[in-house]
Structure formats: structure tokens, C-alpha cells
Amino acid sequence: MAKKIIAAEYGDPVNVLEVAEAKIPIPGRKQVVVQVRAAGLNPYDVKVVSGAMGTDASRLPISPGAEASGVVHLAGTDSEFVKGDEVVVYPATAAFAEYVLAEADNVHHLPRGLGFDEAASLLLAGVTAVDALATLRITGDDVVLVHGGAGAVGSIVVTEALAGGATVIATASPRNHDHLRELGAVPVAYGEGLADAVEEARAGKRITAVIDSVGTDEAIDVSLALVAPHRIVSIAAWGRADDGITIIDGSSERSRHHRREAVEPLLADAASGRIAVEIARNFGFDDAGEAFNELVGAHPRGKLVFRPQ
Ligand SMILES: NC(=O)c1ccc[n+]([C@@H]2O[C@H](COP(=O)([O-])OP(=O)(O)OC[C@H]3O[C@@H](n4cnc5c(N)ncnc54)[C@H](OP(=O)(O)O)[C@@H]3O)[C@@H](O)[C@H]2O)c1
């Protein structure tokens, strides 16, 4: 038997998350069972457990966790993997577990130089960032406003846009402004006065595109005052689809294509250090509620990671 985190009902993660015993899965054809070393926590997990993504009782109990890294424990037939391979699993299901069952297509070799924690925290945010940049076809001529530039998705958007030669203005809490400056972006504080702060930051340049990882009305309203809706991509402003902005979530064929193609380059760039994956804190399974709370509260910059042991 092995441990995994489950929620028997929807609700406040502190109240509903528990550690359960589960059988170690057996892989079928083109499947792999990975002994998890690290599993990255994402806002998506919090939304699923809290019921923000729906409260379908037939999906209970929920087994959260969308990305992990670890070591191949068992490989099914017709997979390229063998026991002992160090791998990254994305997209994953039920990854907050000692063992995760994955389709071989979603298992990627861990590149040399990339740690388990970083690998387990890279791909969900990374493919989303690349999808946003590709959807807007950001080039070196763009002046991009990034809402949430110090977040997991935002910091990869900022890094990649700057690497492509674009000028980047990014919103963040003041405590993250030095970090954004170090990346090469112009930081602005969100909240009251955002429009004026962006006006000052653009220093006469015309903003040509917006990538929003926050989804607040403030972020979208400020953006719509600067650029046409077709130059705004959001990953979180579900309530503002009627404004003509593009909202991406990996469900369209184009979005799926961008994300699939992004996986191997992201792993290589993280291994080489061109993309930095910052880890804020590790948690054991017994502290799952605390970890989920820290993510939605005033969490430090960087990813939160579960380690099964
Ligand atoms: N559609 C998709 O495909 C997709 C994929 C991945 C994620 N998402 C969603 O995208 C969002 C961001 O994900 P993430 O992993 O990047 O999260 P994250 O690492 O927790 O980052 C969240 C960011 O939001 C900023 N923020 C918080 N409150 C804000 C406010 N009121 N105004 C402006 N910025 C604010 C934070 O800035 P400071 O820390 O500087 O305060 C932080 O940079 C989440 O809602 C997630 O569910 C969607």
C-alpha cells in the first residue's frame, strides 16, 4: 500500500484534505508507474478541491496533483521507459501520491541538471506561459504588459518575452519589484493607481500586447484602455470573455499544440538555467491543508512542492 492525498468532499482544503492508503497502481500498455519524489502545487489544485471548478459529487473523492517528478517504478509494455529512469510527469492526475500512474506520452526524461523539485514545478505554468506568448505571436517589437509578472506563469512569460527582445512592463506586489527588475522588466504595483503607474512605466512607448495571469476586473479594464481586445490574452479572466479578449486554457487545438510543443524546450531551458524555477517551500502530505492555504494566502514568491517522504 502507498499514501496519497485525497479530498472526500469539496470545501476548504484544511477541512477536507486527508492522507489515504491506496494500492500501488499497475501500468497497462503504454503506461508507466512513477515513484514520486516531488509534486508541484498549483492554483488549479486549490480550485478543484474547493469546488471552484464545479462540485460534481460523482467525481469524489478527488485526488489532486497535476504535475510530478520521480523515478520509474514499473513500465508497461510499449513504453520507452525502464525501471529507475528519472522522469517528469505532465500532465498528471492524482500526483500528490507516493506512486502515480501516467500515460507514457505524458512522461518525459528528466534532463541532467534539473532537480526533482524544480522539474515538478515547471511544466504546468511553463506550457501556459508559452501558449500565451505564442497565441499573441509576441516578437522583439512588442511592448508587453504582464499582469502577475512574479507568479509562476507570469515569471516565465516575462523571461521568455524578454529573451525574444520584447519590452516588458509587469505588475506585482512591491516586494517582488527587485526580482522583476533583475529579470529585465519594468515593475508596477497593482491596486489603486495601476493605470497611472502603467502610463509612467511605458515612458511614451505604445503597449502592443497584454498577457494577464490574474483575471481581476482591474487588470482587464486597464488593459482594454491600452490595446484592442484581440491583443489581450488571459489565463484567468473567465468572467470577461464577452469583452473580446482571448482566454486560453489548453482546450482548443491551437492551445493544445502550443503546450505539447513547449514541453521539451522548457525542460531543456530549465536544466540550462535559462528559465529559473524558484521553490518557496516543501511540504509533507500531512501538511496538505497548510500548503493549499499558503498558496491562496500571501504566499512567498516561488512554488510550493509536496515531497512524499
Ligand atoms: N488557463 C490556464 O491554462 C491556466 C494555467 C495555469 C494557471 N492558470 C491560472 O492562472 C492564475 C495564475 O497562476 P500561477 O500558477 O501563476 O499563480 P501564482 O504563482 O500563485 O501567481 C499569482 C500571481 O497573481 C498576483 N496577484 C495576486 N493577487 C493579485 C491582484 N489582486 N492583482 C494583481 N495581481 C495579483 C501575484 O502577485 P504578487 O505575488 O506579486 O502579489 C502572483 O504573481 C491562477 O488563477 C491559475 O489558476 C490558468
Ligand as a Chemical Component Dictionary entry (heavy atoms), coordinates in Angstrom:
data_LIG
# 
_chem_comp.id                   LIG 
_chem_comp.type                 NON-POLYMER 
_chem_comp.pdbx_formal_charge   0 
_chem_comp.three_letter_code    LIG 
# 
loop_
_chem_comp_atom.comp_id 
_chem_comp_atom.atom_id 
_chem_comp_atom.alt_atom_id 
_chem_comp_atom.type_symbol 
_chem_comp_atom.charge 
_chem_comp_atom.model_Cartn_x 
_chem_comp_atom.model_Cartn_y 
_chem_comp_atom.model_Cartn_z 
_chem_comp_atom.pdbx_ordinal 
LIG N1  N1  N 0  -5.933 28.945 -18.145 1  
LIG C1  C1  C 0  -4.864 28.196 -17.930 2  
LIG O1  O1  O 0  -4.453 27.403 -18.776 3  
LIG C2  C2  C 0  -4.132 28.336 -16.633 4  
LIG C3  C3  C 0  -2.916 27.639 -16.438 5  
LIG C4  C4  C 0  -2.191 27.884 -15.264 6  
LIG C5  C5  C 0  -2.707 28.748 -14.310 7  
LIG N2  N2  N 1  -3.917 29.338 -14.522 8  
LIG C6  C6  C 0  -4.462 30.299 -13.549 9  
LIG O2  O2  O 0  -3.659 31.471 -13.630 10 
LIG C7  C7  C 0  -3.557 32.076 -12.370 11 
LIG C8  C8  C 0  -2.077 32.283 -12.023 12 
LIG O3  O3  O 0  -1.434 31.023 -11.866 13 
LIG P1  P1  P 0  0.043  30.935 -11.255 14 
LIG O4  O4  O 0  0.378  29.499 -11.150 15 
LIG O5  O5  O -1 0.940  31.857 -11.983 16 
LIG O6  O6  O 0  -0.240 31.512 -9.796  17 
LIG P2  P2  P 0  0.762  32.151 -8.722  18 
LIG O7  O7  O 0  2.144  31.626 -8.899  19 
LIG O8  O8  O 0  0.087  31.956 -7.421  20 
LIG O9  O9  O 0  0.809  33.697 -9.091  21 
LIG C9  C9  C 0  -0.292 34.513 -8.877  22 
LIG C10 C10 C 0  0.126  35.945 -9.177  23 
LIG O10 O10 O 0  -1.002 36.782 -9.036  24 
LIG C11 C11 C 0  -0.582 38.009 -8.469  25 
LIG N3  N3  N 0  -1.740 38.614 -7.801  26 
LIG C12 C12 C 0  -2.406 38.154 -6.713  27 
LIG N4  N4  N 0  -3.451 38.962 -6.456  28 
LIG C13 C13 C 0  -3.430 39.945 -7.391  29 
LIG C14 C14 C 0  -4.249 41.078 -7.669  30 
LIG N5  N5  N 0  -5.325 41.371 -6.913  31 
LIG N6  N6  N 0  -3.925 41.851 -8.719  32 
LIG C15 C15 C 0  -2.855 41.582 -9.489  33 
LIG N7  N7  N 0  -2.044 40.504 -9.306  34 
LIG C16 C16 C 0  -2.343 39.715 -8.248  35 
LIG C17 C17 C 0  0.533  37.642 -7.529  36 
LIG O11 O11 O 0  1.411  38.741 -7.457  37 
LIG P3  P3  P 0  2.320  39.084 -6.156  38 
LIG O12 O12 O 0  2.762  37.764 -5.564  39 
LIG O13 O13 O 0  3.440  39.878 -6.720  40 
LIG O14 O14 O 0  1.424  39.846 -5.227  41 
LIG C18 C18 C 0  1.189  36.471 -8.267  42 
LIG O15 O15 O 0  2.211  36.949 -9.102  43 
LIG C19 C19 C 0  -4.338 31.194 -11.401 44 
LIG O16 O16 O 0  -5.652 31.682 -11.298 45 
LIG C20 C20 C 0  -4.367 29.832 -12.118 46 
LIG O17 O17 O 0  -5.445 29.026 -11.716 47 
LIG C21 C21 C 0  -4.625 29.169 -15.651 48 
# 
loop_
_chem_comp_bond.comp_id 
_chem_comp_bond.atom_id_1 
_chem_comp_bond.atom_id_2 
_chem_comp_bond.value_order 
_chem_comp_bond.pdbx_ordinal 
LIG N1  C1  SING 1  
LIG C1  O1  DOUB 2  
LIG C1  C2  SING 3  
LIG C2  C3  SING 4  
LIG C2  C21 DOUB 5  
LIG C3  C4  DOUB 6  
LIG C4  C5  SING 7  
LIG C5  N2  DOUB 8  
LIG N2  C6  SING 9  
LIG N2  C21 SING 10 
LIG C6  O2  SING 11 
LIG C6  C20 SING 12 
LIG O2  C7  SING 13 
LIG C7  C8  SING 14 
LIG C7  C19 SING 15 
LIG C8  O3  SING 16 
LIG O3  P1  SING 17 
LIG P1  O4  DOUB 18 
LIG P1  O5  SING 19 
LIG P1  O6  SING 20 
LIG O6  P2  SING 21 
LIG P2  O7  DOUB 22 
LIG P2  O8  SING 23 
LIG P2  O9  SING 24 
LIG O9  C9  SING 25 
LIG C9  C10 SING 26 
LIG C10 O10 SING 27 
LIG C10 C18 SING 28 
LIG O10 C11 SING 29 
LIG C11 N3  SING 30 
LIG C11 C17 SING 31 
LIG N3  C12 SING 32 
LIG N3  C16 SING 33 
LIG C12 N4  DOUB 34 
LIG N4  C13 SING 35 
LIG C13 C14 SING 36 
LIG C13 C16 DOUB 37 
LIG C14 N5  SING 38 
LIG C14 N6  DOUB 39 
LIG N6  C15 SING 40 
LIG C15 N7  DOUB 41 
LIG N7  C16 SING 42 
LIG C17 O11 SING 43 
LIG C17 C18 SING 44 
LIG O11 P3  SING 45 
LIG P3  O12 DOUB 46 
LIG P3  O13 SING 47 
LIG P3  O14 SING 48 
LIG C18 O15 SING 49 
LIG C19 O16 SING 50 
LIG C19 C20 SING 51 
LIG C20 O17 SING 52 
# 
